[in-house]
């Protein structure tokens, strides 16, 4: 189980680095918004894997909070970007 946990965390770390590169490079605001949303999903995935391996169900509260913050933040940023680019 330790090998699977290690491989999973390494892959999640690599995905976070690639997503962070997209967040910095960007070219559009929608790319950056999607990168932030993907980072939130990757963070939740990492916490869920850690919680499952360690057997700590108390982390589910943190998962719910991060998911809700990620969703609300993504929707708000998308609406703001749509208004800035002339949408409604």
Secondary structure, DSSP 8 states (H G I E B T S, - for coil): -HHHHHHHHHHHHHHHHHHHHHHHH-SSHHHHHHHHHHHHHHHHHHHHHHHHHHT-TTHHHHHHHHHHHHHHHHHHHHHHHHHHTT--
